[in-house]
Amino acid sequence: MRYYLLIRALLFELLLQHVSAAFGATASSIRAIYLFKDVLKSNTASLKSSGFNSVIIFGIGIIDNGDIMYYSNTPGSVDTLVASNGSYIGGAALADKVSSFKTGSTGINRIEISMNAQHVRDLMQNPGPGPETRVYRNFAALKEAWKLDAVNNDDESIYDVASTVTFAKMLGSVGLKYTIAPYTNTRFWTSVKTQVNSGLSEPNLLLDRAYLQCYDGGAGNDPGSWQTTLGMKVVPLVWVTNDSKPSQGITAAQARSRFTSWNSRSPVAGGGYWNDYDIEKMGLSYTAYGDVLTSIFP
């Protein structure tokens, strides 16, 4: 009897280890989609149930006084000032819609906003990144209203290391993670990553994700090469089928082939899609694209 109990206990322990390992893989695999559309008009239910665990809302911008705009990028919608003078002013409907991505029956556990570097350099120089400044208080207010987890840097023109690092550390003080979306200029992004994460280690890295553009201007990018250069795993992005630049869009089947190939050559952190109002506009399926990610990056 004692041997039987011992064997049963050992088998139970092995089962727990297996479940724990599986859970760890699920928690660390990134399945992301960019939302280049007014989220008030997005099919939230489909996004929450199609296998994605991270959404990145595109179109956030800082104006010259440090207030924050949400640019709709959607016919029939208007640009909205969402944070001003340290307060959220974007309206309850928008706040409820964004925060709902992580509530109820959902696979989404992370909400990011994506922005370029416009006005960042000037604001980090004057008045600076302190907690009393307008820009700091605006991001704190937006984080609370939208239940944000991170800010994504899609800088494709300014490339100023010093102000980017200062801004990232300011966001860290607010309680947000910082992510990047490079397609070129490895020297800039490597310098930013190194300085932002200086003195930090897993799981407390401030710059914790790199979404690598592998379409359009970044169509020739190799995730494995970027991983070596950056010193961190990346999340390759492809563009779904679209009518804006059809030659750059790929089907779900083609996405499966690319993600599988990249991940087999050099394991990546997950996968994601650039989605310029395309999946809904083109009558495509969030589930079809999401299933690709869940099968390769469970």
C-alpha positions as CSV (number, residue, x, y, z in Angstrom):
1,M,0.0,0.0,0.0
2,R,2.8,2.4,0.9
3,Y,4.5,1.8,-2.5
4,Y,1.2,2.4,-4.3
5,L,0.6,5.7,-2.5
6,L,4.2,6.7,-3.2
7,I,3.8,5.9,-6.9
8,R,0.5,7.8,-7.0
9,A,2.1,10.8,-5.4
10,L,4.9,10.8,-7.9
11,L,2.6,10.5,-10.8
12,F,0.5,13.4,-9.4
13,E,3.6,15.5,-9.1
14,L,4.6,14.8,-12.7
15,L,1.1,15.8,-13.8
16,L,1.4,19.1,-11.9
17,Q,4.7,19.8,-13.5
18,H,3.3,19.1,-17.0
19,V,0.3,21.4,-16.4
20,S,2.5,24.1,-15.0
21,A,4.9,23.9,-18.0
22,A,1.9,24.1,-20.4
23,F,0.5,27.1,-18.5
24,G,3.9,28.8,-18.6
25,A,4.1,28.3,-22.4
26,T,0.6,29.8,-22.8
27,A,1.4,32.8,-20.6
28,S,4.6,33.6,-22.5
29,S,3.4,33.2,-26.1
30,I,2.3,36.5,-27.6
31,R,-0.6,36.5,-30.1
32,A,-1.1,40.1,-31.1
33,I,-3.2,42.2,-33.4
34,Y,-3.0,45.9,-34.2
35,L,-6.3,47.8,-34.4
36,F,-6.0,50.6,-36.9
37,K,-9.6,51.5,-36.5
38,D,-12.0,53.3,-34.2
39,V,-12.5,50.7,-31.5
40,L,-16.0,51.9,-31.0
41,K,-16.8,50.4,-34.4
42,S,-14.7,47.2,-34.0
43,N,-16.2,43.7,-33.5
44,T,-15.0,43.4,-30.0
45,A,-16.7,40.0,-29.4
46,S,-14.8,38.4,-32.3
47,L,-11.5,39.9,-31.2
48,K,-12.0,38.6,-27.6
49,S,-12.8,35.0,-28.8
50,S,-10.4,34.5,-31.7
51,G,-7.2,33.5,-29.9
52,F,-5.5,36.9,-29.5
53,N,-4.1,37.8,-26.1
54,S,-2.8,41.2,-26.9
55,V,-4.4,44.2,-28.7
56,I,-2.4,47.3,-29.8
57,I,-4.6,50.3,-30.5
58,F,-3.1,52.4,-33.2
59,G,-3.6,56.1,-33.6
60,I,-2.6,57.7,-30.3
61,G,-0.7,60.9,-30.5
62,I,0.7,63.5,-28.2
63,I,0.0,67.1,-29.2
64,D,2.4,70.0,-28.5
65,N,1.1,70.8,-25.0
66,G,1.3,67.2,-23.8
67,D,-2.4,66.3,-24.2
68,I,-3.3,63.0,-25.9
69,M,-5.4,62.5,-29.0
70,Y,-7.0,59.4,-30.4
71,Y,-7.0,59.6,-34.2
72,S,-9.9,57.6,-35.4
73,N,-8.6,56.4,-38.8
74,T,-12.1,55.3,-39.6
75,P,-14.7,56.8,-42.1
76,G,-17.5,58.4,-40.1
77,S,-15.5,58.8,-36.9
78,V,-13.9,61.8,-35.5
79,D,-10.6,62.4,-33.7
80,T,-11.0,62.6,-30.0
81,L,-9.0,64.4,-27.3
82,V,-8.8,61.6,-24.6
83,A,-6.6,63.2,-21.9
84,S,-6.0,66.8,-21.1
85,N,-4.4,68.6,-18.1
86,G,-4.1,65.3,-16.2
87,S,-7.7,64.1,-16.6
88,Y,-9.4,61.6,-18.9
89,I,-11.9,63.4,-21.1
90,G,-12.5,60.8,-23.9
91,G,-15.9,59.8,-22.7
92,A,-17.3,56.8,-20.8
93,A,-18.3,54.9,-24.0
94,L,-14.8,54.8,-25.3
95,A,-13.2,53.9,-22.0
96,D,-15.7,51.1,-21.4
97,K,-15.1,49.8,-24.9
98,V,-11.3,49.7,-24.6
99,S,-11.3,48.3,-21.1
100,S,-13.9,45.6,-22.1
101,F,-11.2,43.8,-24.1
102,K,-9.9,42.3,-20.8
103,T,-13.3,41.7,-19.1
104,G,-15.9,39.0,-19.4
105,S,-15.3,36.0,-21.7
106,T,-12.0,36.9,-23.3
107,G,-8.6,35.7,-24.2
108,I,-7.1,39.2,-24.1
109,N,-4.9,40.0,-21.2
110,R,-2.9,43.0,-22.5
111,I,-4.0,46.3,-24.0
112,E,-1.4,48.6,-25.6
113,I,-1.6,51.9,-27.4
114,S,0.7,52.7,-30.3
115,M,2.1,56.1,-31.2
116,N,4.8,57.8,-33.1
117,A,7.5,60.1,-31.6
118,Q,5.8,63.4,-32.5
119,H,6.5,66.1,-29.8
120,V,8.2,63.6,-27.5
121,R,11.7,65.2,-27.8
122,D,10.4,68.7,-27.1
123,L,8.3,67.6,-24.1
124,M,11.0,65.5,-22.6
125,Q,13.3,68.6,-22.8
126,N,10.7,71.1,-21.5
127,P,8.9,70.7,-19.1
128,G,10.5,67.2,-18.7
129,P,9.2,63.8,-17.5
130,G,8.4,64.6,-13.9
131,P,5.2,63.4,-12.2
132,E,3.9,67.0,-12.0
133,T,4.0,67.5,-15.7
134,R,1.0,67.6,-18.0
135,V,2.2,64.7,-20.2
136,Y,2.9,62.4,-17.2
137,R,-0.4,63.1,-15.6
138,N,-2.2,62.6,-18.9
139,F,-0.7,59.1,-19.4
140,A,-1.5,58.2,-15.8
141,A,-5.2,59.2,-16.4
142,L,-5.4,57.3,-19.7
143,K,-3.9,54.2,-18.2
144,E,-6.5,54.2,-15.5
145,A,-9.5,54.9,-17.8
146,W,-8.5,52.4,-20.5
147,K,-6.9,49.8,-18.2
148,L,-3.7,50.0,-20.3
149,D,-0.7,47.8,-19.9
150,A,1.8,49.3,-22.3
151,V,2.7,52.0,-24.8
152,N,4.1,50.9,-28.2
153,N,6.6,53.1,-30.0
154,D,6.1,53.1,-33.8
155,D,8.7,55.8,-34.5
156,E,9.6,55.7,-38.2
157,S,11.3,59.1,-38.7
158,I,12.6,61.0,-35.7
159,Y,14.9,58.4,-34.0
160,D,16.2,60.4,-31.1
161,V,17.7,58.0,-28.5
162,A,17.9,60.3,-25.5
163,S,14.3,61.6,-25.5
164,T,13.0,58.1,-26.4
165,V,14.7,56.6,-23.4
166,T,13.6,59.4,-21.1
167,F,10.0,59.0,-22.3
168,A,10.1,55.2,-21.8
169,K,11.3,55.6,-18.2
170,M,8.6,58.2,-17.6
171,L,6.0,55.7,-18.7
172,G,7.6,53.1,-16.5
173,S,7.1,55.4,-13.6
174,V,3.4,55.7,-14.5
175,G,3.2,51.9,-14.3
176,L,3.2,51.1,-18.0
177,K,5.4,48.7,-20.0
178,Y,7.2,50.0,-23.1
179,T,7.3,48.2,-26.5
180,I,8.7,48.9,-29.9
181,A,7.7,48.3,-33.5
182,P,10.8,48.6,-35.6
183,Y,11.2,47.9,-39.3
184,T,14.6,49.5,-39.9
185,N,17.5,51.3,-38.0
186,T,18.8,48.5,-35.8
187,R,21.4,50.7,-34.2
188,F,18.7,53.1,-32.9
189,W,16.5,50.4,-31.5
190,T,19.3,48.4,-30.0
191,S,20.6,51.5,-28.2
192,V,17.1,52.3,-26.9
193,K,16.5,48.8,-25.7
194,T,19.9,48.6,-23.9
195,Q,19.4,51.9,-22.1
196,V,15.8,51.5,-21.2
197,N,16.4,48.1,-19.7
198,S,19.7,49.0,-18.0
199,G,19.9,47.5,-14.5
200,L,16.7,45.5,-15.1
201,S,16.1,41.8,-15.6
202,E,13.3,39.4,-16.3
203,P,10.4,39.6,-15.5
204,N,10.8,43.2,-14.6
205,L,12.1,44.6,-17.9
206,L,10.6,47.9,-18.9
207,L,11.0,47.4,-22.7
208,D,9.6,43.9,-22.7
209,R,8.4,43.4,-26.3
210,A,9.6,44.1,-29.9
211,Y,7.0,43.8,-32.6
212,L,9.0,43.5,-35.8
213,Q,7.5,44.7,-39.0
214,C,7.9,42.0,-41.7
215,Y,5.8,43.7,-44.3
216,D,6.0,46.8,-46.6
217,G,9.2,48.6,-45.6
218,G,10.2,45.7,-43.4
219,A,9.3,43.0,-45.9
220,G,12.8,41.7,-46.0
221,N,13.3,41.5,-42.3
222,D,14.5,38.3,-40.7
223,P,13.3,37.8,-37.1
224,G,16.3,35.6,-36.2
225,S,18.7,38.3,-37.3
226,W,16.9,41.0,-35.4
227,Q,16.8,38.8,-32.3
228,T,20.6,38.5,-32.4
229,T,21.0,42.2,-32.9
230,L,18.6,43.3,-30.2
231,G,19.5,40.6,-27.7
232,M,15.8,39.8,-27.2
233,K,13.1,37.7,-28.8
234,V,10.8,39.5,-31.3
235,V,7.2,39.2,-32.3
236,P,7.2,39.2,-36.2
237,L,4.2,41.1,-37.7
238,V,2.6,40.4,-41.1
239,W,-0.1,42.4,-42.8
240,V,-3.5,40.6,-43.4
241,T,-5.1,40.6,-46.8
242,N,-6.0,44.2,-47.6
243,D,-7.0,46.6,-50.4
244,S,-4.6,49.4,-49.5
245,K,-1.4,47.6,-50.5
246,P,-2.6,44.2,-51.8
247,S,0.9,43.0,-52.6
248,Q,1.8,43.3,-48.9
249,G,-1.2,41.4,-47.6
250,I,-1.2,37.7,-46.9
251,T,-3.9,35.1,-46.2
252,A,-4.2,33.1,-43.0
253,A,-2.7,30.1,-44.8
254,Q,0.3,32.2,-45.9
255,A,0.7,33.6,-42.4
256,R,0.8,30.1,-41.0
257,S,3.6,29.2,-43.4
258,R,5.7,32.3,-42.6
259,F,5.3,32.0,-38.8
260,T,6.1,28.3,-38.9
261,S,9.2,28.9,-40.9
262,W,10.5,31.8,-38.8
263,N,9.8,30.0,-35.5
264,S,11.5,26.8,-36.7
265,R,14.7,28.6,-37.7
266,S,14.9,30.8,-34.6
267,P,12.2,30.5,-32.0
268,V,10.4,33.8,-31.6
269,A,8.2,35.3,-28.8
270,G,5.0,34.9,-30.7
271,G,3.3,36.4,-33.8
272,G,1.0,39.2,-34.7
273,Y,-0.8,41.1,-37.4
274,W,-1.0,44.6,-38.8
275,N,-4.7,45.2,-39.4
276,D,-5.5,48.4,-41.1
277,Y,-9.3,48.1,-40.8
278,D,-8.8,45.1,-43.1
279,I,-10.3,42.0,-41.5
280,E,-13.7,43.5,-41.1
281,K,-13.6,45.7,-44.2
282,M,-12.6,42.8,-46.4
283,G,-15.0,40.4,-44.8
284,L,-12.2,38.2,-43.5
285,S,-12.2,36.1,-40.3
286,Y,-10.6,37.1,-37.0
287,T,-10.9,33.4,-36.0
288,A,-9.0,32.2,-39.1
289,Y,-6.0,34.5,-38.4
290,G,-6.2,33.9,-34.7
291,D,-6.2,30.1,-35.1
292,V,-2.9,30.4,-36.9
293,L,-1.3,32.0,-33.8
294,T,-2.8,29.6,-31.3
295,S,-1.6,26.6,-33.2
296,I,2.0,27.8,-33.6
297,F,2.3,29.8,-30.3
298,P,0.0,28.1,-27.8
